[in-house]
Amino acid sequence: MRETEIFRRALGLLALGLLGGCASLPADRGVPELQALTEARGVTAPAALTEAQTPEASLLLDKPIDAARAVALTLRYNPQVQGEYARLGLAAAEVYDAGRLSNPQFSVAVMTPDAAGAANQVTFGVAQRLSDLLLLPARRRLAGSEFARAQADAAQAILKLAADAEAAWYSLRGAEQVAALRAEQADAAGLAFELSGRLFKAGNVSARELAETRAAAGSEALAAATAASAVTQARAELEALLGVPAAGVAWQTAGELPQPEPMSPDADALTTEALNTRLDLDSRRREATLLADSLKEAHRWRYLGETTVGVETERGTDRTRITGPSLALELPIFNQGKGKLTRAEAQLALAQSELRSLELAVQLAVRQASQRVVEAYRRSDALHNELIPARQAVYDRTREEVNYMLQSPFELIRARQLLLEARQEALEAARDYWLARVELTRAIGARRAPAAKGLP
């Protein structure tokens, strides 16, 4: 084949690559697709954030926060959301770079002859890496797959953040209600100790009985203080998720813990749903497909090294000019790409292994979470329908007997304490139930009843 024909074909390939390599950034950096992923799973992701938002806490926390508002505030103001969108921007930049050719190289050489009166020999050249052109379609395809995986990862992080906020609200509201009951129990124990003191002075109770009521009052006061401390801790955890500088702002939670709802989760059906819904699984599957594609390309181009094509023009010392194509090939003599192939094969095997491990972990998580929901409901139901009514009946009968002087006031105080303890257990069971529900939604990868569709 003549040199001019080689040059013509090389320039044709180069022009085709330049036309096909004009990649652009994904629209809105892929945020609309991310929002569609989270919306399909029951969570509304915020619009793309252009700068960090630091709202005035007094304006956002001026009304009580329920579970829905906690999720909405978290997704709007938690800086982690900004970070996820920034990572998506980095992935979009990779797509842009992968779809464009590298810049051509310009070269110039000037050589001075030693003959008198002879002109300098000047050579100009423009070259482009032909390997870039050949690999461009594969690079663009792989970068697109990696970008879709980055969208799935970012959406998964937002879903996790929403679940964290909802769980934090349930923990805080449960802690507040338990603390209120603990304070009532401490008051009851304090009343018993005060009554014992009066009766001790009258000689109606022994020193041992006085000491017992004093110890009980101290124990209940300590338990109340511990419960109050738990509220402070839970409040701080929710504030951290809200992303709002709430120091010194006396914001309140809204609503009571809802009564647990009877559920009989179909673990098999939920497991199937999770395997089809979980975005982290989708990301792992995309990664395995991506690495399999990369391995295929590595096999296809294993002998391709640094290859450049271009054109050079040279002015000789006699001022004549010659022009022609240039071609530089890297010869696969010492390195034939075996290391690259081995690395690609190992990465694919590792990704497939991690995918299988995650699938097994998801199945186990769904079954365990389903069982915890069922167990939490049974415990809550037993407390509400059996123990609390029984304790209430004991308290009511004891009060009647005290009115007729058939029982001492201490028995009434004790009956009231036992009733409050049963109510506390019921609150804790309700809190555990809703936390188990949140964990079940995490395991499935979708929320059946969205907590927030925007700020109320």
C-alpha positions as CSV (number, residue, x, y, z in Angstrom):
1,M,0.0,0.0,0.0
2,R,1.4,3.4,-0.9
3,E,2.4,5.8,1.8
4,T,-0.1,8.4,0.7
5,E,-2.9,5.8,1.0
6,I,-1.8,5.0,4.6
7,F,-1.8,8.6,5.4
8,R,-5.2,9.2,3.9
9,R,-6.8,6.4,5.9
10,A,-5.1,7.5,9.1
11,L,-6.4,11.0,8.7
12,G,-9.9,9.6,7.9
13,L,-9.9,7.6,11.2
14,L,-8.7,10.6,13.1
15,A,-11.4,12.8,11.6
16,L,-14.1,10.2,12.5
17,G,-12.8,10.0,16.0
18,L,-12.8,13.8,16.4
19,L,-16.4,13.9,15.3
20,G,-17.5,11.0,17.5
21,G,-15.5,12.1,20.5
22,C,-17.3,15.3,21.2
23,A,-18.7,14.1,24.5
24,S,-20.7,16.4,26.8
25,L,-21.4,16.3,30.5
26,P,-24.5,14.3,31.5
27,A,-27.6,16.6,31.8
28,D,-27.7,18.1,35.3
29,R,-24.9,15.8,36.2
30,G,-27.3,12.9,36.5
31,V,-29.3,14.3,39.4
32,P,-32.8,13.7,37.7
33,E,-32.0,10.0,37.3
34,L,-30.9,9.8,40.9
35,Q,-34.1,11.4,42.0
36,A,-36.1,8.9,40.0
37,L,-34.2,6.1,41.7
38,T,-35.1,7.3,45.2
39,E,-38.6,8.3,44.3
40,A,-39.3,4.8,43.1
41,R,-38.2,3.6,46.5
42,G,-40.4,6.0,48.5
43,V,-37.9,8.9,49.2
44,T,-37.9,12.2,47.5
45,A,-34.3,13.4,47.0
46,P,-33.7,17.2,46.9
47,A,-32.8,19.1,43.8
48,A,-29.1,19.5,43.0
49,L,-27.4,21.7,45.6
50,T,-25.1,24.4,44.3
51,E,-23.7,25.5,47.6
52,A,-23.7,24.4,51.2
53,Q,-26.9,25.4,53.0
54,T,-26.7,26.5,56.6
55,P,-30.2,27.5,57.6
56,E,-31.2,29.5,60.6
57,A,-32.1,26.9,63.2
58,S,-34.8,29.0,64.8
59,L,-36.6,29.3,61.5
60,L,-36.6,25.5,60.8
61,L,-37.1,24.2,64.3
62,D,-39.8,26.7,65.3
63,K,-42.5,24.0,65.1
64,P,-42.5,20.4,66.4
65,I,-40.7,17.8,64.3
66,D,-42.4,14.6,63.5
67,A,-40.9,11.6,61.6
68,A,-41.8,13.1,58.2
69,R,-40.3,16.5,58.9
70,A,-37.2,14.9,60.4
71,V,-36.6,13.0,57.1
72,A,-37.3,16.1,55.0
73,L,-35.0,18.4,57.0
74,T,-32.2,15.8,56.9
75,L,-32.4,15.3,53.1
76,R,-32.5,19.1,52.5
77,Y,-29.8,20.2,54.9
78,N,-27.5,17.4,55.9
79,P,-24.1,18.1,54.2
80,Q,-23.8,14.4,53.2
81,V,-26.3,15.0,50.5
82,Q,-24.1,17.8,49.1
83,G,-21.2,15.3,49.2
84,E,-23.1,12.7,47.3
85,Y,-24.0,15.2,44.6
86,A,-20.4,16.3,44.4
87,R,-19.3,12.6,43.9
88,L,-21.9,12.4,41.1
89,G,-20.3,15.4,39.6
90,L,-16.9,13.7,39.7
91,A,-18.3,10.7,37.9
92,A,-19.9,13.0,35.3
93,A,-16.5,14.5,34.7
94,E,-15.1,11.0,34.1
95,V,-17.8,10.4,31.5
96,Y,-16.9,13.6,29.8
97,D,-13.1,12.8,29.7
98,A,-13.7,9.3,28.6
99,G,-15.7,10.5,25.6
100,R,-13.0,12.8,24.2
101,L,-9.7,12.2,22.5
102,S,-6.5,13.3,24.0
103,N,-5.0,16.5,22.6
104,P,-2.7,16.1,19.5
105,Q,1.0,16.7,20.0
106,F,2.9,19.3,18.1
107,S,6.6,18.9,17.6
108,V,9.3,21.1,16.1
109,A,13.0,20.4,15.5
110,V,15.7,22.9,14.3
111,M,19.1,21.6,13.3
112,T,21.9,23.8,12.2
113,P,24.3,22.5,9.5
114,D,28.0,23.1,9.6
115,A,28.2,23.9,5.9
116,A,28.7,27.6,5.1
117,G,25.6,29.3,3.7
118,A,23.3,26.3,4.2
119,A,19.9,26.9,5.8
120,N,18.8,25.4,9.0
121,Q,16.9,22.1,8.7
122,V,13.5,22.6,10.3
123,T,11.0,19.8,11.0
124,F,7.4,20.3,12.1
125,G,5.1,17.5,13.1
126,V,1.5,16.9,14.4
127,A,0.7,13.5,15.9
128,Q,-2.3,11.9,17.5
129,R,-2.5,8.7,19.6
130,L,-4.2,6.2,17.4
131,S,-4.7,3.9,20.4
132,D,-6.9,6.6,21.9
133,L,-9.0,6.6,18.8
134,L,-9.4,2.8,18.7
135,L,-10.3,2.5,22.4
136,L,-12.7,5.5,22.4
137,P,-15.9,3.5,21.9
138,A,-15.0,1.1,24.7
139,R,-14.0,3.9,27.0
140,R,-17.2,5.8,26.5
141,R,-19.3,2.6,27.1
142,L,-17.4,1.7,30.2
143,A,-17.6,5.3,31.6
144,G,-21.3,5.3,31.0
145,S,-21.7,2.1,33.0
146,E,-19.6,3.5,35.8
147,F,-21.7,6.6,35.9
148,A,-24.9,4.6,36.2
149,R,-23.2,2.7,39.1
150,A,-22.2,6.1,40.7
151,Q,-25.9,7.2,40.5
152,A,-27.0,4.0,42.2
153,D,-24.4,4.4,45.0
154,A,-25.5,8.1,45.6
155,A,-29.1,7.1,45.6
156,Q,-28.4,4.3,48.1
157,A,-26.6,6.7,50.4
158,I,-29.6,9.1,50.4
159,L,-32.0,6.2,51.2
160,K,-29.7,5.2,54.1
161,L,-29.7,8.8,55.3
162,A,-33.5,9.0,55.2
163,A,-33.7,5.7,57.2
164,D,-31.2,7.0,59.7
165,A,-33.2,10.1,60.3
166,E,-36.5,8.2,60.7
167,A,-34.8,5.7,63.1
168,A,-33.3,8.6,65.1
169,W,-36.7,10.3,65.4
170,Y,-38.3,7.0,66.8
171,S,-35.4,6.6,69.2
172,L,-35.7,10.2,70.4
173,R,-39.5,10.1,70.8
174,G,-39.4,6.8,72.5
175,A,-36.7,8.1,74.9
176,E,-38.7,11.1,75.7
177,Q,-41.8,9.1,76.5
178,V,-39.9,6.6,78.6
179,A,-38.2,9.5,80.5
180,A,-41.6,11.0,81.3
181,L,-42.8,7.7,82.8
182,R,-39.5,7.3,84.6
183,A,-40.1,10.7,86.2
184,E,-43.5,9.5,87.3
185,Q,-42.0,6.4,88.8
186,A,-39.4,8.5,90.7
187,D,-42.2,10.7,92.0
188,A,-44.1,7.7,93.2
189,A,-41.0,6.3,94.9
190,G,-40.4,9.7,96.5
191,L,-43.9,9.8,97.8
192,A,-43.5,6.4,99.3
193,F,-40.3,7.5,101.1
194,E,-42.0,10.6,102.4
195,L,-44.9,8.6,103.7
196,S,-42.5,6.1,105.4
197,G,-40.7,9.0,107.1
198,R,-43.9,10.2,108.6
199,L,-45.0,6.7,109.7
200,F,-41.5,6.1,111.1
201,K,-41.8,9.1,113.3
202,A,-45.1,7.9,114.5
203,G,-43.6,4.5,115.2
204,N,-45.7,2.6,112.7
205,V,-42.8,1.4,110.4
206,S,-39.4,0.0,111.3
207,A,-36.0,1.5,110.4
208,R,-35.5,-1.3,107.9
209,E,-38.7,-0.4,106.1
210,L,-37.7,3.2,106.0
211,A,-34.3,2.3,104.6
212,E,-36.0,0.1,101.9
213,T,-38.3,2.9,100.7
214,R,-35.4,5.3,100.8
215,A,-33.3,2.9,98.6
216,A,-36.2,2.4,96.3
217,A,-36.6,6.2,95.9
218,G,-32.9,6.6,95.2
219,S,-32.9,3.8,92.6
220,E,-35.9,5.3,90.8
221,A,-34.4,8.8,90.9
222,L,-31.2,7.4,89.3
223,A,-33.2,5.6,86.7
224,A,-35.0,8.8,85.9
225,A,-31.7,10.6,85.5
226,T,-30.4,7.9,83.2
227,A,-33.6,8.1,81.1
228,A,-33.1,11.9,80.8
229,S,-29.6,11.4,79.7
230,A,-30.8,9.0,77.0
231,V,-33.0,11.8,75.7
232,T,-30.1,14.2,75.5
233,Q,-28.1,11.6,73.6
234,A,-30.9,10.8,71.2
235,R,-31.6,14.5,70.7
236,A,-27.9,15.1,69.8
237,E,-27.9,12.2,67.3
238,L,-31.0,13.5,65.5
239,E,-29.6,17.1,65.5
240,A,-26.4,15.8,63.8
241,L,-28.5,14.2,61.1
242,L,-30.7,17.2,60.6
243,G,-27.6,19.2,59.6
244,V,-28.9,22.2,61.5
245,P,-26.9,24.1,64.1
246,A,-29.5,23.7,66.8
247,A,-27.4,24.6,69.9
248,G,-29.6,26.7,72.3
249,V,-32.8,26.1,70.3
250,A,-35.5,24.4,72.3
251,W,-37.1,22.5,69.5
252,Q,-39.7,19.9,70.2
253,T,-40.8,16.6,68.7
254,A,-44.4,16.1,67.6
255,G,-46.8,13.2,68.0
256,E,-46.7,10.1,70.0
257,L,-45.2,6.8,69.0
258,P,-47.9,5.1,66.8
259,Q,-49.4,1.9,68.0
260,P,-47.7,-1.1,66.3
261,E,-49.6,-2.4,63.4
262,P,-50.2,-6.2,63.0
263,M,-47.9,-7.6,60.3
264,S,-47.2,-11.0,58.9
265,P,-44.4,-10.3,56.5
266,D,-43.9,-12.8,53.7
267,A,-40.1,-13.2,54.1
268,D,-39.8,-15.0,50.7
269,A,-41.7,-12.3,48.8
270,L,-39.8,-9.5,50.6
271,T,-36.5,-11.3,49.8
272,T,-37.4,-11.4,46.2
273,E,-38.3,-7.7,46.3
274,A,-35.1,-6.8,48.0
275,L,-33.0,-8.7,45.4
276,N,-34.7,-6.6,42.7
277,T,-34.9,-3.3,44.6
278,R,-31.7,-2.8,46.6
279,L,-29.5,-0.2,44.9
280,D,-26.3,-1.5,46.5
281,L,-27.0,-4.8,44.8
282,D,-27.7,-3.0,41.5
283,S,-24.4,-1.2,41.9
284,R,-22.5,-4.5,42.5
285,R,-24.1,-6.1,39.5
286,R,-23.2,-3.1,37.4
287,E,-19.6,-3.4,38.7
288,A,-19.4,-7.1,37.8
289,T,-20.8,-6.4,34.3
290,L,-18.4,-3.4,33.9
291,L,-15.4,-5.5,34.9
292,A,-16.5,-8.3,32.5
293,D,-16.6,-5.8,29.7
294,S,-13.2,-4.4,30.7
295,L,-11.8,-7.9,30.6
296,K,-13.2,-8.5,27.1
297,E,-11.6,-5.2,25.9
298,A,-8.3,-6.1,27.6
299,H,-8.3,-9.4,25.6
300,R,-9.1,-7.6,22.4
301,W,-6.5,-4.9,22.7
302,R,-3.8,-6.8,24.7
303,Y,-1.1,-6.2,22.1
304,L,-2.0,-2.6,21.5
305,G,0.6,-0.3,23.0
306,E,1.3,3.4,22.5
307,T,0.5,4.1,18.8
308,T,0.5,7.5,17.2
309,V,-0.3,8.7,13.7
310,G,0.5,12.1,12.3
311,V,2.0,14.2,9.6
312,E,5.5,15.8,9.4
313,T,6.9,18.5,7.1
314,E,10.6,19.1,6.8
315,R,12.6,21.9,5.2
316,G,16.0,20.7,4.2
317,T,19.3,22.7,4.2
318,D,18.8,23.4,0.5
319,R,15.4,24.9,1.3
320,T,13.5,22.2,-0.3
321,R,10.4,20.9,1.6
322,I,9.2,17.3,2.1
323,T,5.9,16.3,3.7
324,G,4.5,12.9,4.7
325,P,2.6,10.8,7.2
326,S,4.2,9.5,10.4
327,L,3.5,6.4,12.4
328,A,4.9,5.2,15.7
329,L,4.2,1.7,17.1
330,E,5.0,0.2,20.4
331,L,6.2,-3.3,19.8
332,P,4.9,-5.9,22.3
333,I,8.2,-7.6,22.8
334,F,8.9,-7.4,26.6
335,N,5.3,-6.8,27.8
336,Q,2.4,-8.5,26.0
337,G,-0.3,-7.4,28.5
338,K,-0.4,-10.6,30.5
339,G,-0.3,-8.6,33.8
340,K,-3.2,-6.4,32.6
341,L,-5.2,-9.5,31.8
342,T,-4.5,-11.2,35.1
343,R,-5.4,-8.1,37.0
344,A,-8.7,-7.8,35.1
345,E,-9.6,-11.4,35.7
346,A,-8.8,-11.1,39.4
347,Q,-10.9,-7.9,39.7
348,L,-13.9,-9.6,38.0
349,A,-13.6,-12.7,40.2
350,L,-13.5,-10.5,43.3
351,A,-16.5,-8.4,42.2
352,Q,-18.5,-11.6,41.5
353,S,-17.6,-13.0,44.9
354,E,-18.6,-9.7,46.7
355,L,-21.9,-9.7,44.7
356,R,-22.7,-13.2,45.9
357,S,-21.8,-12.4,49.4
358,L,-24.0,-9.3,49.4
359,E,-26.9,-11.2,47.9
360,L,-26.7,-13.7,50.8
361,A,-26.4,-10.9,53.3
362,V,-29.5,-9.2,51.9
363,Q,-31.5,-12.4,52.1
364,L,-30.4,-13.0,55.7
365,A,-31.1,-9.3,56.6
366,V,-34.6,-9.4,55.2
367,R,-35.5,-12.6,57.1
368,Q,-34.0,-11.4,60.4
369,A,-35.7,-8.0,60.1
370,S,-39.1,-9.7,59.3
371,Q,-38.8,-11.9,62.3
372,R,-37.9,-8.9,64.5
373,V,-40.9,-7.0,63.3
374,V,-43.2,-10.0,64.2
375,E,-41.6,-10.5,67.6
376,A,-41.8,-6.8,68.5
377,Y,-45.4,-6.7,67.5
378,R,-46.2,-9.8,69.6
379,R,-44.5,-8.3,72.6
380,S,-46.2,-5.0,72.2
381,D,-49.6,-6.6,71.7
382,A,-49.2,-8.8,74.9
383,L,-48.2,-5.7,76.9
384,H,-51.1,-3.6,75.7
385,N,-53.8,-6.3,75.8
386,E,-52.7,-8.4,78.7
387,L,-50.2,-6.9,81.1
388,I,-51.3,-3.3,81.2
389,P,-55.1,-4.1,81.7
390,A,-54.1,-6.6,84.4
391,R,-51.9,-4.0,86.2
392,Q,-54.6,-1.4,85.8
393,A,-57.2,-3.7,87.4
394,V,-54.8,-4.4,90.3
395,Y,-54.3,-0.7,90.8
396,D,-58.0,0.1,90.7
397,R,-58.9,-2.7,93.1
398,T,-56.1,-1.7,95.5
399,R,-57.3,1.9,95.5
400,E,-60.8,0.7,96.4
401,E,-59.3,-1.4,99.2
402,V,-57.3,1.6,100.5
403,N,-60.4,3.7,100.5
404,Y,-62.0,1.1,102.8
405,M,-58.8,0.8,104.8
406,L,-58.3,-2.8,103.8
407,Q,-54.8,-2.1,102.3
408,S,-52.0,0.3,103.3
409,P,-51.1,3.3,101.1
410,F,-47.8,1.6,100.4
411,E,-49.7,-1.2,98.5
412,L,-51.4,1.5,96.3
413,I,-48.1,3.2,95.6
414,R,-46.5,-0.2,94.7
415,A,-49.5,-1.0,92.4
416,R,-49.1,2.3,90.7
417,Q,-45.3,1.7,90.2
418,L,-46.0,-1.6,88.6
419,L,-48.6,-0.1,86.3
420,L,-46.1,2.6,85.2
421,E,-43.4,-0.1,84.6
422,A,-45.8,-2.0,82.4
423,R,-46.6,1.2,80.4
424,Q,-42.8,1.8,80.1
425,E,-42.3,-1.6,78.7
426,A,-45.1,-1.0,76.3
427,L,-43.5,2.2,75.1
428,E,-40.1,0.5,74.7
429,A,-41.8,-2.3,72.7
430,A,-43.5,0.2,70.5
431,R,-40.2,2.0,69.9
432,D,-38.5,-1.4,69.1
433,Y,-41.3,-2.3,66.7
434,W,-40.9,0.9,64.7
435,L,-37.2,0.7,64.7
436,A,-37.6,-2.9,63.4
437,R,-39.8,-1.6,60.7
438,V,-37.2,0.9,59.7
439,E,-34.6,-1.9,59.6
440,L,-37.0,-3.9,57.4
441,T,-37.2,-1.1,54.9
442,R,-33.4,-0.9,54.9
443,A,-33.2,-4.6,54.2
444,I,-35.7,-4.3,51.4
445,G,-34.2,-1.2,49.9
446,A,-37.5,0.7,49.6
447,R,-40.0,2.4,51.9
448,R,-43.5,1.2,51.7
449,A,-45.0,4.4,53.3
450,P,-42.8,7.4,52.5
451,A,-42.2,9.5,55.6
452,A,-41.7,12.7,53.7
453,K,-42.6,14.2,50.3
454,G,-41.1,17.6,51.2
455,L,-41.2,19.9,54.2
456,P,-44.7,20.3,55.7
